[in-house]
Amino acid sequence: MESAIKSSILNLKSLADNGIYSVARIEWWLLKFEDLFQSVSSSYTTLCNKCVNDEKVGVMRSCVFNLTYCPKTDEKWEFIQLYESFDKLTQIHKNEILCNHTLSEYSKLPLSLWANSYIFLGERLQTFYWDYLDYGKEDDLDKNLFISEVIYPDLHIYVDKDDFQNIRQFIELFYNVKSSITCLKSYEE
């Protein structure tokens, strides 16, 4: 299994275009290695025989003290984290079409009605900035999203920001409108 994990990482590295990944390539990688993820995830959550026996007699699991025989390797945990981070990013990307629609609605509705109509989306995407846009090298922030959850020492994942163009525009507009409405309400009081 460890060699399959290493192979998946090499495959991932080959997908970068000048160090930048597209969402389409990440989705392809997720599909290609979904079975490996299921297998690794399953083996990682399954207790080894020694730990099962320890648990039956009510003592602390041996894996805590001796990882040499346990199937829970750092490499597996890192792969699980990588896969789940990519999956989370692609789930956020599914909001791209909805954000495009909300942006087209912006000029057609009164500001407060527009903001209240899409508050659910603003709340869903509120951590997007902190999770992906507020990290990385300053030079790269204008063009990439940084996946900070990836813990492979020699793997730095930057995703093309243009794949999230509507989401970024929606977030900026939504929070500017919400701030303006809040300021107006404070001024009226």
N, C-alpha and C positions, 0 to 999 in steps of 0.2 A: 504494500500500500504506500509506503514511503517513496518508492520510486515513481509511482503514479502521481503522487503529489508534486514531486520535483519536476516531472514532465509537464504537469499542468502549469506550473509557474514559468517554466521555460516557454511554453506555448503562449502564455499571457504576455511575457516580455516581447515576444515576436510581433504582437499585435499593435504595439505602440508606434505611432507615427511621429518621429522627432520627440519622443518622450511623452506624447499626448495620446490619450485613448478616446475613442468615440463611444457613445452609448451603444450604438449598434454592435461594435466589436465586443463590448463588455457583455451585452445580452447574448451574443453568439457564444462567448466563453462560458457563460453560466449554463447555457443549454448543453454545450459539449461536455461539461464536467459535472452535470447534475447528478448522475449516477455515482460518481466518485464522492461527491458531497454527501449524498445519502448514506453511502457506505461508511465514510469517515465519521460522520455525525453519529451514526448508529453505534459504531465501535467505541466512540469517545464517551457516549452516555451509558454504555454497558459496563457494569462492574466486572473486573477480572474475578476469577474463581477465589483467589485468596481474600479479596475484599468482601465477596459474598459470604464466605465463611466467617470472616471477622464480624460482619454485620449481624449474622445469626446469633453469635455468642455475645453481642453487645459491646464489642470493643471498637476502638477507632480503626478505621480502615488502614491497612498496611501500605497502601499507595502513598499515603502522606509521608511515610518514612523511607520507602524504597521504590523508586520509580523504574527500576531496571526491568522488572517483570510485568509492569502494567502497560496496557495498550494505550494509555493516555499520554501521548508524546507531545512535546511543544510543537512539533511540526504539524501534527493533526490539528491542534488548537489554533495555530496560526492560519491554516488553510480554512478552517471553519469560520474564523473571524473575517478573512478576506472574502470568502464567498457571501457571507451574510451582509457585509458592507456593500458589496456590489449589488446584491439583491435589493437592499434598502434604497440605493441610489436609483436603480431602474424603476422601483415602485414610485419614487418621487417624480421621475421623468414622465410617468403616465399622466401627470397633471398638466403637461405641456399643452395639449389640445384644449383643455378646459380653460387654461390661462389665456390662450389665444382668443377664445370666445369672450372671456370677461373683458379683455382689452378692447374688443370691438364694441362691447356694450357701454364702455366708459363714457363716450361722448353722447350717447343716446338717453342716458338716465341722469336725474339729479344726483349730485355727489353722495349725499347721505343715503339715498335709496340704493345706489350702486354699491357702496361700502357695506351696508347692512345685508344686501343680497349675497355678497360673497365673503361674509365674515367667516363662514365655515372653511373656506379655502385659505384665507389669511391665517387662520389658526392652524390648519393642517401644515402649512408651509413655513410657519414662523421660525422654526429652528434651521431652516435651509441655509440662511446666511451664516449662522454661527458654525454649522456643521461643515460647510463646504467652501465658503467664500472668505472666511476670515483667517485662513491659515496659508502657509506656504511662503514661497519667496515673493517679495514685493513685486519683482519684475514680472512674475508669472500670474499675479492676481488678476490682471486685466484680461487674460485669455484662458485661464484654466480654473477648474474646481479641484481642490486638493482633498483627497480621501485620507483623512487623518487617522482613521481607525486601522488602516493597514499597518501591521507591525513587523513585516519582513524587513530586516535591516538594510538590504540592498534594493528594495522595491519602493519607489515613490510614485504614487498613482496620481496623475493629473488628467482630468477629463475636460474635453473641449467645452467651454462655457456656452458656445453657440448652440449646443444641443439643448440648452436650458434657457434660451433667449426669452421666451414668453413668460416663463416662471420668474426669471429675474426682473423683467419689466413689471409684471404684476405685483411682485413683492414691493418694489420701490414705489409704485403708484399707490398701492393699497395703503401702505403705512404713511405716505405723505398725505393722502386724503384723510385717513383716520386722525393724524396729527392736526390737520387743518380744522376738521370738525370739532375736535377737542378744544382747540384754541378759540374757535368761534363761540362755543358754548361757555367757556370761561369768561370771554369778553362780554357776552350778553348778560351774565350774572353780575 
